[in-house]
Amino acid sequence: MKRSPKGRLELTWMGKDSALIPVEDGKYDYAWVDPSDPRALEVKSIEVVEQVGEVDGPTGANENLLIVGDSGDALRSLGTIPEYANKYLGQVKLVYIDPPFNTEQTFEHYADQLEHSIWLTMMRDRIKDIKPLLAEDASVWVHLDDAEVHRMRVLMDEEFGPECFVASVAWRSADTGNYDDARFSNDHNTILVYSLNSGWVANGLQRNARQSRHYRNPDGDPRGPWFDGNPLGSPNPRDNLMYNVVSPQGNVITHPPHGWRWQQSTMNKMMADGSIRFNVDGTRIVYRTYLREQGTLPPSDLWDQVEETGSNRKAKNELKALFGLPAKQVFDTPKPEALLSRIINIASDPGELVLDFFGGSGTTAAVAHKMGRRWLTVELQAGTVNRFLLPRLRRVVEGDDPGGVTAVTERQPVEHSLPAALTPDEASEFASRLRKVAADVPGLDDATIKTLLKSLRTRNVTTVNWEGGGGFTVSKMGPSMYEVDDEDGQVFLSSEATNGAWSKAIAGQLKFTITPDDPVFCGVRKRQRLAVIDGVADQNVVRTVVEHLGEKEKAVIVAKGVLPEAAQLLQELSPGSRVKKAPEDMFPKGTVN
């Protein structure tokens, strides 16, 4: 690291000032190019392949979108092509990504061994590309292990600013230790959380049984479980809080140094309704706090309860059950649905948009769908999409996905309350152990054992959270329209730059909305019309284009060749209209040799 001219710490690496382009479709294989290279600036088309379930169309209001292709290409196109930009710019509430950890291993479904500088540039560029898509109150969650997390933390500080760092969450990824390791058993991953601005606030989490076990209701209070022990004194002194209280036994209880928490009229009401009580001899006030009055809790940055957030092994078991595959044929380190459920709960609300541009086996999209969120997901490898992601999401839509958060089973007490120190799971375990040892414990007669077991009774209660519905669109990234001669840097149109494919790509690049039914123009942008010519623009082309312009409309003509006479005629017939030759005029001056 070094300090930038402005004094901020900066992470440097070979190629930081360069850009990356995919070398081969469907692989994490990239080549360095100059940032001005057309292949690094190109906006590729997004081609709709099919629609699954109930959808509103490729740019409908409630659409969920799966894109097959390179995430850098996809993010750039989503933020530029008007049909998508109008829908997604400033709309993403949560980004969760589980990128290649860069562990220098080769797994069944991808090679996790990019050189550090390539990995950093890849991540840097994608972080830059998601920024226009983020809502003002968005957060970005990056899931990594120790291989790159320290570098990613500095990179995120550069891109968002250190003031936008929210948390470094430690998630227990292994439910059993690696006891064969000669040094440390690596049992956790790290999830870096950043916000778009420093004012981001997390959604609180519901209290679990462990966090609520000090609440109990031994006297059958109709207001439910409670506990005593909250402080009764005010943190700051105020005159109207400085009064003494007389107990029913006639004892005078002096106010705390700063006074009571409530003014006297409020205190009297609470004494009347039983929230404020006294000890037996009336010398001390006791305040009863009720569980039902307590709100959610802020999330911790230590997620070590496997029963709450799952583990890699649990996630593999979910995939094995879903696809009927042996362990060696599913992902090596998938993420469990319980983990994504917690993240989505903390960082979004129903109806909001969740983005994952390293789609993998589809956990993020599947859980977001079940939780009523809209989603965008991108996956590079078509094989992974066809084998895992697409079948999984089909089953979610069809209600044929019984695992994960579809249905949640919890232990609950049969009676109204358990002993205060026990959660339902602990009570069930204790009852099981008690049955095993009861006969050998002196002093435990049958009646006592029966009473104990009755007070510990629990049962499994299953809540179904998802029964199917909704839908999504499957799309793929279109081909590149450009080729570059590596020797002299000359840019050529590729063999793919023909007919409708080229017109669509040009429209997206220039931010024109497609007009598929127009026989002359292929796009519109305010009062401008776009005509893409798969050949040479001559005087006849110009006359035809101008004749079809509406009142006050101007034309942008893009052609593979342009005659000087045609350009001059366009200025005479329609001042303000323009003609561009591809590829030379498609990018800012100086970017094409």
Secondary structure by P-SEA (a helix, b strand, c coil): ccccccccbbbbcccccbbbbbccccccbbbbccccccccccbbbbbbcccccccccccccbbbbbbcccaaaaaaaaaccccccccccccccbbbbbcccccccccccccccccaaaaaaaaaaaaaaacccccccbbbbbbbccccaaaaaaaaaaaccccccccbbbbccccccccccccccccbbbbbbbcccccbbbbbbcccccccccbbbccccccccccccccccccccccccccccccccbbbbbbccccccccaaaaaaaaaaccccccccccbbbbbbbcccccccccccccccccccccaaaaaaaaaaaccccccccccccccaaaaaaaaaacccccbbbbbccccccaaaaaaaaacccbbbbbccaaaaaccaaaaaaaaaaccccccccbbbbbbbccccccccccaaaaaaaaaaaaacccccccccaaaaaaaaaaabbbbbbbbccccccbbbbbbbbcccccccccccccccccccccaaaaaaaaaaacccccccccccccccccbbbbbbcccccaaaaaaaaaaccccbbbbbbcccccaaaaaaaaaacccccccccccccccccccc
